[in-house]
Each structure stands twice: as C-alpha cells, then as structure tokens.
Amino acid sequence: MIDAPKKPHSGLGYKWHVMLVVSIGVFMSTLDSSIISVSLPTLTDYFNTDIPTIEWVILAYLLAITTLLLTFGRLSDMYGRKNIFSIGIFIFTIGSGLCSISITVDQLIAFRVLQGIGAAMIMANGPAIITDVFPFAERGKALGLMGAVVSVGLMAGPALGGFLIDLSGWQSIFYINIPIGIFGTAYAIRILKSDGKNTKQNNSKIWNVQAKQSTQKFDILGAVFMFIGITALLLAITRGQELGWYSSEIIGLFILSIAFILWFLVVEYKFEHRTNHNNTQPLVELSLFKNLPFSASNISSFLSFMAMFAVTLLMPYYMENILDYSPKYVGMALISIPLIMALVAPVSGWMADRTNSYALSSLGMVITCIALYFLATLGPDSSFSDIALRLSIVGLGMGLFHSPNNSIIMGSVPKDRLGIAGGLMAMMRNLGMVTGIAIAGTVFTRSFQLQQASGATYETAFMAGFHNAFIVAAIICAVGILTSLVRGNKGHIVS
C-alpha cells in the first residue's frame, strides 16, 4: 500500500487538490482517445503501411480501455483506489514515452495497449475518488466539472493534435504526456489518501472495512469472460463496415460476444447468490441494476455518447470536403462543444445538488436531440457562424445532461462499490463512442453509395449521407430522452 501523505499546506481544500489530480489523469486519458485521429495519414506514410493496419493504433487503445474498466473498478474497490489510480498514471506515462520512440507500427500498437491499460485504471477510479471526497451537497457540481474535463479531452484532441504534428511531428502527441504524467503520478502519490481515510469514520470502522477487503478474492473467471465478450463485440462493431455486416467473420464475432457475455452473467449471478465460493466477489453485482435510476442513467449515458459521436466523425469531412475549410477552422468550430459544456456542466450539477431534481438532465437530452436535427439541415452553403451556433447548442444540451446523470449513477451505489460504478459509467461512454462512430459511418456510407449509384454528384451524395446520419443520431438521442425520463425526476441517492 502507498501510505497517505500529510495534507498539503496550500490554501486549497483537500477535495480541490483531489479534483486537480484526478482531472490531470482523466484529461490525458480521454485526450489520447481522440488526439491520435489526425495523425493517421502521417503515421501511414511514416511506417509505410496501409489504413486497416494503422487503424489499430486507435482500436488497440479503445479495446484495452473498454475491456479492462470493470476489472480495475472492482480491483480498486477491493485493494484501494489511490493505488490503482496512481499506478495507472505511471503506466500511461511509460506507455506514452514508448509510443514516441516506436520504430515499427507493431511496436506502436503494442505500446498503445500499454497506454490503454493505464488509461483504464485512471478512468475506472476518477469518478469514484471524486464521489468519495466531495460531500453529498456538492456531488453534482464536482461530477459536472469532471464531465467537462472528459468532454474537453475528447473534443480538443483533433485540434491540439493537428497543431502539435505541424509543429514537431507525430511523436509530439506522445511527448506532451510525459512531463504531465510524471507530475500527475507524483501529485497523486503525495495528495491522495488511502481509502477509508477520506471520510470521518472511526478507526474501528476503518479496520473492519480493510479486514473485509483483505479477505475478498477477485472474480478471475468473470473478468476473462467479460474481456472476451467485450473484445469480440468491439471488433464486430469496428470491423463490420469494412468486412460487411453479414460476413461470416462479423456474424461469428457477434455470436462469440453474445455467448461470453451471457456466460459472464451466469457466473456473476452464481457468485452473487451462493455463499460457498471462497469469498470470491462478483466482478459486477447484478443486483445494482435493480436500481432503476442507476440502470436508466447508464443506458442514457450510452445513448448520448452514441448520438454525440456522429458529430466527431462527420463534421470534419463536411467542413473540409464540402465547405473547403482548413483543419484549423474545423478545430475552432468543434471546440465550441467542449467550451459550452465546460461552462454549463458545473452549473447544471450545482442546480441538481440544490434541488435534488434531475429534470435538467432530461432537458439536456431534449436540447441535444433538437441540435442534432438542426445539424442534419446544414447545407453546402452554410456559414461558419451557423455551424458554430448549432454545435454550441449540442454543447449546451450535453452540459445540462451529463452532470446530473453522472451524479445519479455514482450516488446510487454504496461507497464500497464506487469503483465498479465508475468503471461501468466509463465503459458505457466508450461503448457509446465506438458504436456511435460505427452506426454514423455505416448510415453515411450506405446513403452516399446509393446516391452515387443513382447518378448524383459527390456533393449531393455527401449531403444525403450527412443528413441521414444525423437524423439517425437524433432518433438515438430521442430514445435517450425516454430512458432519462423513465428513471424518475429524483435519483435514489446513497449518501
């Protein structure tokens, strides 16, 4: 165990030091989900390889994160969030350094997996640590700030990546993580207190909690089944368009995914309902999903990111290929989403804290749905200000939605299950991102091909695919409105 340090002498309260150190880790890990995208053409030329191979630079990172989030969430509940989080930043930093000196594309892909392992340890613990140290009355505001950090990291990646590559080459997008990661690791070790010391429990209670954790055994079987099931699912989703959704490979991957996820559920159910498993704790306690606010909020989060990532995929192509804007202007337009979210999310969380009402979250989904429909009506002669305004409305809706929604998720579980709740929340986000990109890409490509086959010009065919993809995204968001409303106006909060 890493011993808890003395409280720093800064004027900032302990909780704000924690917010800062968690924000550093979460920002780096989410930034590296998107910053790599603008480097793909450069990497293809540098390593003299093809697009299907270089795509694994992205996929390897996302696969590692998504398949390991639940594992590290459970391990942090059992063995301490400070340890897992601090080690995660260290591993992520080492992975970044190794990525920057990769000689072959295979080395780069392998080191991206190492980065993803560290990122999974960070993402699974960030919300749990924040929820644990902030009082109930400030939970929504704190998670709103964390949501803003996630959004800025995801959306700022392409713009920052383009700037760094032009300035210092593709290696610079990994160099930048090294000094930040070294500082973040040292700061986490110094600042974060060991679990059980963040709350005003007496020593006997702390001892009992630690003794209970020390006798728990990790659910290895469930972790393996979940890893295989989620890996197969992500491979099917990401390769479906290229190989064909009805190809034997993709159908086989979907069948494999369903089989192992069902097997995982059976194993978890048995561990949860039997007492003769040598105190092995299930990776996910299925009883958590009996809590309607918890279940509905996770589903709503999944749907929101699924709808959102049509914007990330298609807007750069629309602005560059149809409107002839440079990448700099594309970045300036897209940055309006995280900018508005960063302003709105903390306010939305603060209002949810004050009222204990989550109507703002549902309202945010409504606004996002309307904004996605507005984006679908953009044309080949739309102005930059018109685009930025509509993207800002997307940011407004997402900012209103995520803070109360995340507060419900993290507030609906006991403190000793915050790690697994944070892992599930991050997994829903990543699955939504990957699925959203796959759906938007499939709808766009199918519509584009049908239009060109009928003799339409490139511009007409592109705008048809663009329109249909955003209509589908708006429909997905509309379903998210329903799941958001189903949970009720007030979350069942565990303080």
N, C-alpha and C positions, 0 to 999 in steps of 0.2 A: 504493500500500500504506500501511496505517496502521502507523506504527512502534511497536514494542513498548516499553512503558514500563518504568521501573525497578520492581523488585519492591517492593511496599508494605512499610512498616515495622511493620505490625501483627503481633501475636503469632500470628495465624492463618497456617498454611502456604499456599503459593500455590494448592494444589489446592482448599483450602476457600474461598478467595476466588473461584475459578472456579466452584465449586459454587453459591455465593451468587448470582453474577451470572447464571449460566445459569438458576437457579431463578426469578429475577425475570422473565426473559423468557418462560420456559416457563409459569409460573403465569399471567401476564397473557394469553398467547395461548390457553391452554386455558380459562381463566375466561370469556373472551369467546365461547367456543363455546356456553356454557350460560346465562350471565347474562342474555342478551337474551330468553330464552323467556318469563320472567314479565312482560316489558314489552309483549308483543304486543297484548293488549287495549288498553292505554294508547296505544300507537302507532297502532292502528287508529282510535281516536277522535280523537287529536291531528291526524293527517293526513287525517282524513275519507275513509278508503279501505276496501277490503274485505280479508278474510282471505287469499285467494290472492295478493294483491299484497304484503301485509305479510309473508307467509312468506318472501319473497325477501330480507328483512333477515337471516334465518338462512341461507338457501340460498346467497346470494351469498358469504358468508364461508366456508362449508364448501367450496363449489366452488373458490374461489380457492386455499384451502389445499391441498386434496387433489390438484388438478391440477398444482400447481407444486412439490410436495415433492421429487419426483425430480429436477426441473430444478435446484433450488437445492442439493440434495445433491451432484449432480455438479459444479456450479459451485464449491462450497466445496472439494471435493477438488482442483480444478484451480487455483483462484485464492486460496484461503485461507479458513479457517473464521472467523477473527476478523473479517475484513472483512464477510463475508456476514451474520454474526450481529449485529454492531454496527449495520450499516445496517438490518437487519431490525427491531431495536427502535426505531430512529429513525422508520422508515416507519410502523410500527404506532402509535407515539405521535402522529405527524402525522395519521394516519387517525382516531384516536380523537378528537382535537381537532376535526377537520372533521365527524365524525359528530355531535358535541354541538351544533354550530351549524347543522345541516341545516334548511333551510326547507321542502323538499318531500320526499316519500317517495322519489322518484327520486334525489335527492341523497344521502339516507341509504344507499340500496342501493349507489350508486357508491362512496361512502366506505367502506362495509363491504368492498367488493372491495379497496380500498387497504389496509385493515386486514389482510385475509386474505393479501395479498402479503407484508406484513411478518411475519405470523404463520408463514407457510410458511418464510421464511428463518430464523426462530428455531427452529421445530420440527425442521427438517431438520438443524440443526447442534448442538442441545443434547446429545443422546446421544453424538455423535461427539467433541465437545470434552471431555466428562466421561470418556469411554473413553480418550482420548489422554493426559490429565494424571494419572489415577489409576493406580497400579501394578496389575499383574495380580491380586495377592493381595487388593486392595480393590475390584475392579471390580464385583462383585455388590452389595456394600454401597452403593457410590456410585450405581449404577443403580437400586437399591432406593429410595434417597432421592429420586432423580429421578422414579421411578414414583409415589411418594407425592405429590410435588408435582403431577404430572399429574392424579392421582385427586382430590386436594383441589380443584384448579382446576375440574375438570369437575363435581364433585358439590356444591361450595359455591356455584356460580353462582346457582341459583334462590333460595336463602335470602338471599344477600347482595344480589341484585338487588331482591328484594321489599322489603328494608329500605331501600335507597337510594332507590327510587322513592317509597316512602311519605314519606321524609324530605325529598327535594329534587327530585323529578320524574325523568322518564326520562333527561334529559340527564346526570344524576349518574353513571349506569353507565359513561359515557364519560369524564366529568371525572376520575374516580378514576385512570384510566390515565395522565393527563398528567404529574403530578409523579413518579409511579413510573417512567414511561418515560423522562423526562429524566434522572433519577438513574441508571437502568439503562444508558442509552446512554453517559453519561459514565463510569460504572464499568467498562463493557465495554471502552471505548477505553483506559482507564488500566490495567486489570488484565490483560486477555488478551494473551498473547504471540503473535507471528506463528507460523504453522505451521512446524514443523521445529525450533523453539526450546524446545518443551515436553519434548523428550526429550534424552538425553545423547548426541546424535550429534556427531561431529566436524565441523569446518567444511567439509571436502571433501564429506562425505556430504550436508550441508545444501545446498551449492551444486549438487550433482548432482541432488537432488530438485527444487530450484527451477528448474533449467535444463530438466529434463524436463517440469515443469508448464507452463513458459512456451511450449513448442513444441506443446502439446496444443491441439486445436481442439474446440469444443463441438458436440455432435450436435444441430443445429437441427432436422433432419428428424425424428429420433426424438422430440424434445421436442414438436413440433407434433402428430405422430400420437398420442402418449400424451395430450396435452392434450385433443384432440378425442374420443378414445376414452373417457377417464375422465369427461369432461363429459357425454357422451351417456349413459353408464352411470348416473351420479348423477341426471341429470334423469329417466331412466326409473324409477329406484328411488323417487325422492321424489315424482313426479307420478303414479305408477301407480295408487295407490288412488283418487285424485281423478278421473282421466280414464278409469279402467278398464284392468285389466291386459291385456285383449285388444283394446283400441282400436288403431286404425291408427297413432296418434301414438306410443304406447308401444312397440308392436312395431317400428316404424321406428327408434326411438331405440336399442332393443336391437340391431337389425341393424347400425346405424351404429357402435355401440360395439364389437361383435364384429369388424366389418370393419377398423376402425382399430387396434384392439389387435393383431389378427393381423398387419396391415401393419407395426405397430411392431416386433413380434417378428422379422419377416423382416429389417427394416432393421438391428436390433441384431445379429442373427446374422451378417449380411454384414459389418458393421463389425468384429465381433469376430474373424472368421475370414479377413479379407483384409488385405493389407498395403499396398494401393495407394489408400488413401482420405485421403491428405494428412495422416496422423497424427490424423484425427478419432477421438475416443474415444467408444465407445457410451455412451448415457445410462445403461443398465443392462447390466452384463456378465452374460449369461445363464449363464455358467459358475458364477457364485456359487450358483445354485440346484441345482447338482450336489452341493453340500454338504448332506447330509440334515439335520443339526441346524439349519442356517440356514433351510432351506425349511420344515421341520416346525414350527419355532418361530414363524416368521412366520404360518403358517396358524393355529397355535394362538392366537396373539395376536388375529388377525382374528375367530376364532370366539368368543373370550372377550368381546370388546367387543360383538359382535353379540348374545350372550346377555345381557350386562350391561345393555344399554340398554332392555330391556323394563322394567326397574325404574325407570329415569329417566322413561319415558313414562307408565307406568300407575299407579305408586304415588301420585302427587299426586291423580289423579282418584279413585282408590279411597278415599283418606283424606278427601278433601274432599266428594265426592258421596255416598258410602255411609256413612262414619263421622262425617261432619259436623265434621271438624277444621278449624281455621283454617290459613292458609298458614304461620303461624309454627310450628305444631306439625308440619306436614308437613316443613318445613325441619329441625326438630330431629330428626325420625326419620331423614331421609335423610342427615344429617350423620354418622350412626353408621358408614356405609360408609367414607368417606374417613378418619374418625378412627381406625378399627381398622386400615385399610390403612397409615396413616402410622406406626402403632406396629409393625406386623408386617413390612412390606416391607423395612426396613433389616436386621431380624434375619434374615429369610429370605435376603437377599443375603449377609449375613455368614456364615451357615451354609453357603451354596453355595460361598463363597470358601474356607472352611476345609476342606471335604470334596471340592470339585470334583465334587460329585454334584448332579444336578438332579431327584432323586426328589421333593423338596419342591414343585417346580413342578407335577408331575403330581398330587401330593396336593392342591395348591391347587385344581386343576380339579375334582377329585372333590368336595371340600367345597363349591365353588361350585355344582356340579350339584345336590347334595343340598339346599343352601339355596334354590335356585330352585324345587325341588319343594315345599319347606316353604312358600314364599310362595304357591304355587298352592293350598295348602289353607287359606289365610286365609278367614274368613267375614265376614258382615255384622255380627257381634258381637265381633270380635277386639279385644283390648285394645291400648293404645299400647305397653306394655312388651313384649307378644308380638311386635308388628310390629318394634320396635326390635331385639329379640333376633335375629330372623330376618335382618334387614338387616345386623346385626353379623356374622353367620356368613358372609354374602356378602362382607363386607369382609375377613374372615379368609382366605377362600379366594382372593380376588383378590390380597391382600397376599402370600400364600405363592407364588402363581403368577408374578406379573409380574417380580419381581426376578431370579430365576434364568433365566427365559425371555429377558428383555432382555439379560442377560449373555451368553447363548449367541449371540444374534443379533449383538451388537456384537463378541463375541470370536471369531467365526467368519470374519472378513474381515481382510485386511491393513490396516495403518494408513492407507495412501493410498486406501482405499475406505470409510473410516468414515463419510464424509458421505453416500454413496449408501445405506449400510446404515441410517443413522439416518433418511434420507428414506423408505426402504421401510417401516421399522418404524412411523413416524408415519402413512404412507399406509394401512397395514393397520388402524391404530387408527381413523382417520377413516372408512374404508370400512366397518369393522365397526359403528361408531356409526350411520351413515346407514342401512345395510342392516338393522341390528337394529331401529331405530325403524320402518322400513317394514314389516318382517315382523310385529313385535308389533302395530302398528296395523292391518294387514290381517287378521290372525287374530282380534284382538279385535272389530273392526267386523263381520266376517263372522259370527262366532258370536253377537254381540249382535243383529244384524238377523234371523238365523234364529230366535232365541229370541222376539223380539218378534213376528215373523210368526206364531208358533205360539200367541200369546196370553199370553206370560209378562209379569210385571211388570217395571218398569225395574230394580229391584234384582236380581231373578233373572236377567234377561238380562245385566246388567252382570257379575255374578259368574261367569256361564258364560263370557263372553268373557275375563274376567280369568284364570280358571282355565286355559282353553285356551292363552292367550298364554304363560303361564308354563310350562306343560308343554312347549310347543314350544321355549321358551328353554332349559329343562333338557335337552331332546334335543340341541339345538345344542351345549350345553356338554359333553354326553356324547361327541359326535363329537370335540370338542376334547381330551378325555381320551385318545382313541385317537391323535390326531396328536401329542400331547405324549409319549406312550409310544413312538411309532414312532422318534423321533429317538435313542432310547437313553438310558441313565442318565447318561452323561457327554458333554458337548459337545466337539466338536473345536475347541479354543481356539487362536487365533493370538495370542500374547503380544506 
